[in-house]
Amino acid sequence: MTAPYNSVLEVRGLCKSYPSFSLKDVSFSLRPGKITGFIGRNGAGKTTTLKALLDLVHPDGGEIRFFGNSGFGEAKTRGMVGFVSGGADFYPRKKLSAITDAVRGFYPTWDETAYSRYMKLFDLDHGKTPSQLSQGMKIKYSLALALSHGAALLLLDEPTSGLDPISRDELSDIFLSLSRSGKTILFSTHITDDLDKCADDIIYIRNGRIAAESELQAFVDGYRTVLLDTAEAAGNEDILIGAKPAKHGISALIGRDSFHLFPQAAPASLDDIMVHLEKQNSVPEADGIPGDAFKEVSEC
């Protein structure tokens, strides 16, 4: 018997094959009221996974459950899920008021009071057109629309891509506030600095496979960075993870089991970890990350 679904979003065994790329046995779940960073380099499978969640591509296998129900096709589910993309492109010369009129008709749960509140909160003007908005303001408008139809789960696809540091920081504050009000957020990005500020959990996808699913702090605490000269690096190559040239020597990661060997090791940032892991063919065992994380999985 299949175990019950207890999370806001649960994905099991998701597979999708293309001629040059495949999602293989992608499985993860989201904790209610938490921000989960969905990370991986460009082409790793983040957008394909999101498209499968939103029923924009048909998976070859697997199962997707929102709020314990079936997939995104149910009208009730669509009302509870909001999608915000950094690449969203509204009609550039339509006033926001006209775009909103079109959107509200799709959602029986539309809350006009909430919409007015978010437009004011985000300092958005109904009379402006998308062509008159900065990229950050377009993201805020997308959020206002999603939150006004009662979305309890927000799927964010690269929402801070192309934004300046101040705008990115402002959006991170908004995401934190939404999480604290009970919203659940899946935040797909390759800009890991943004997740350091706001994420609770992390899902790391690599080459179409889930490489790690963990609380963010546990993931980061499983590694440290070391800077070695060439001779030291050569003598420790079996325990160094993703060794790469640095300005002064060789930079690498070490897992928790090797911390005692390198007292000079420094805490690793999420960015450090991703850069070095992408240099490595496999991920050695660390807290919350199985050593066989990249083993072959069965095809759907």
Backbone hydrogen bonds, N-H to C=O, Kabsch-Sander energy under -0.5 kcal/mol:
donor,donor_aa,acceptor,acceptor_aa,energy
6,N,4,P,-0.6
8,V,30,L,-1.0
10,E,65,R,-2.5
11,V,28,F,-3.2
12,R,63,E,-2.8
14,L,26,V,-2.5
15,C,61,G,-2.2
16,K,23,L,-1.6
18,Y,21,F,-3.1
23,L,16,K,-2.9
24,K,208,G,-2.7
25,D,23,L,-0.5
26,V,14,L,-2.7
27,S,25,D,-0.5
28,F,11,V,-1.7
30,L,9,L,-2.0
34,K,31,R,-1.6
36,T,34,K,-0.6
36,T,185,I,-3.1
37,G,35,I,-0.6
37,G,201,D,-2.7
38,F,187,F,-2.9
39,I,37,G,-0.7
39,I,203,I,-2.7
40,G,189,T,-0.5
44,A,41,R,-2.1
49,T,45,G,-2.1
50,L,46,K,-2.3
51,K,47,T,-2.6
52,A,48,T,-2.0
53,L,49,T,-2.2
54,L,50,L,-2.0
55,D,52,A,-1.2
56,L,51,K,-3.0
57,V,51,K,-1.0
60,D,15,C,-2.5
61,G,15,C,-1.3
63,E,12,R,-2.5
65,R,10,E,-2.5
66,F,70,S,-1.1
67,F,8,V,-3.1
67,F,65,R,-0.5
69,N,66,F,-2.6
74,E,71,G,-1.2
78,R,74,E,-2.3
79,G,75,A,-1.7
80,M,76,K,-0.9
80,M,77,T,-0.9
81,V,77,T,-0.8
81,V,78,R,-0.5
82,G,153,L,-3.0
84,V,155,L,-2.6
86,G,157,D,-2.7
88,A,85,S,-1.7
94,K,91,Y,-1.2
96,L,128,K,-2.7
97,S,126,H,-1.8
98,A,95,K,-0.7
99,I,95,K,-2.0
100,T,96,L,-2.8
101,D,97,S,-1.9
102,A,98,A,-1.6
103,V,99,I,-2.2
104,R,100,T,-2.9
105,G,101,D,-0.7
106,F,103,V,-2.0
107,Y,104,R,-1.3
110,W,107,Y,-1.7
111,D,148,S,-2.9
112,E,110,W,-0.6
115,Y,111,D,-2.3
116,S,112,E,-2.4
117,R,113,T,-2.0
118,Y,114,A,-2.6
119,M,115,Y,-2.4
120,K,116,S,-1.9
121,L,117,R,-2.7
122,F,118,Y,-2.6
123,D,120,K,-1.2
124,L,119,M,-3.0
126,H,124,L,-0.6
128,K,125,D,-1.8
131,S,92,P,-2.2
132,Q,129,T,-2.0
133,L,130,P,-1.7
138,K,134,S,-1.9
139,I,135,Q,-1.8
140,K,136,G,-1.9
141,Y,137,M,-2.2
142,S,138,K,-2.3
143,L,139,I,-2.3
144,A,140,K,-2.5
145,L,141,Y,-2.2
146,A,142,S,-2.4
147,L,143,L,-2.9
148,S,144,A,-1.3
149,H,145,L,-0.7
149,H,146,A,-0.8
150,G,147,L,-1.1
151,A,146,A,-1.5
152,A,80,M,-2.1
153,L,80,M,-2.0
154,L,184,T,-2.8
155,L,82,G,-3.2
155,L,153,L,-0.5
156,L,154,L,-0.7
156,L,186,L,-3.2
157,D,84,V,-2.7
157,D,155,L,-0.6
158,E,156,L,-0.8
158,E,188,S,-2.7
161,S,158,E,-1.2
163,L,160,T,-1.9
168,R,164,D,-2.4
169,D,165,P,-2.3
170,E,166,I,-2.1
171,L,167,S,-2.2
172,S,168,R,-2.2
173,D,169,D,-1.9
174,I,170,E,-1.7
175,F,171,L,-2.7
176,L,172,S,-2.2
177,S,173,D,-2.2
178,L,174,I,-2.5
179,S,175,F,-2.4
180,R,176,L,-2.4
181,S,177,S,-1.0
182,G,179,S,-1.8
183,K,178,L,-2.3
184,T,152,A,-2.6
185,I,34,K,-2.4
186,L,154,L,-2.7
187,F,36,T,-3.1
187,F,185,I,-0.6
188,S,156,L,-3.1
188,S,186,L,-0.8
189,T,38,F,-2.1
189,T,187,F,-0.5
192,T,190,H,-1.1
194,D,191,I,-1.2
195,L,191,I,-0.6
195,L,192,T,-0.5
196,D,192,T,-1.7
197,K,193,D,-0.9
198,C,194,D,-0.8
199,A,195,L,-2.5
200,D,35,I,-3.1
201,D,35,I,-2.0
202,I,214,S,-3.1
203,I,37,G,-3.1
204,Y,212,A,-3.0
205,I,39,I,-2.8
205,I,203,I,-0.6
206,R,209,R,-3.1
208,G,44,A,-2.2
209,R,206,R,-1.7
211,A,204,Y,-3.2
211,A,209,R,-0.7
212,A,204,Y,-1.4
213,E,288,G,-0.5
214,S,202,I,-2.3
216,L,200,D,-2.5
219,F,215,E,-2.3
220,V,216,L,-2.6
221,D,217,Q,-2.7
222,G,218,A,-0.7
222,G,219,F,-0.8
223,Y,220,V,-1.7
224,R,254,I,-1.7
225,T,266,A,-2.8
226,V,252,A,-2.6
228,L,226,V,-0.5
228,L,250,I,-2.9
233,A,229,D,-2.4
234,A,230,T,-2.3
235,G,231,A,-1.8
236,N,232,E,-0.7
236,N,233,A,-1.0
237,E,234,A,-0.8
239,I,236,N,-1.8
240,L,236,N,-1.0
241,I,253,L,-2.7
242,G,240,L,-0.6
244,K,251,S,-2.6
246,A,249,G,-2.6
249,G,246,A,-0.7
250,I,228,L,-3.6
251,S,244,K,-3.0
252,A,226,V,-1.9
253,L,241,I,-2.3
254,I,224,R,-2.2
256,R,222,G,-1.0
258,S,255,G,-2.1
259,F,256,R,-1.5
261,L,258,S,-1.4
262,F,258,S,-0.6
262,F,259,F,-1.3
265,A,262,F,-2.3
266,A,225,T,-2.7
268,A,223,Y,-0.8
273,I,269,S,-2.4
274,M,270,L,-2.4
275,V,271,D,-2.4
276,H,272,D,-2.2
277,L,273,I,-2.7
278,E,274,M,-2.2
279,K,276,H,-1.0
280,Q,276,H,-0.5
280,Q,277,L,-1.2
286,A,289,I,-2.0
289,I,286,A,-2.9
293,A,290,P,-1.5
295,K,292,D,-2.1
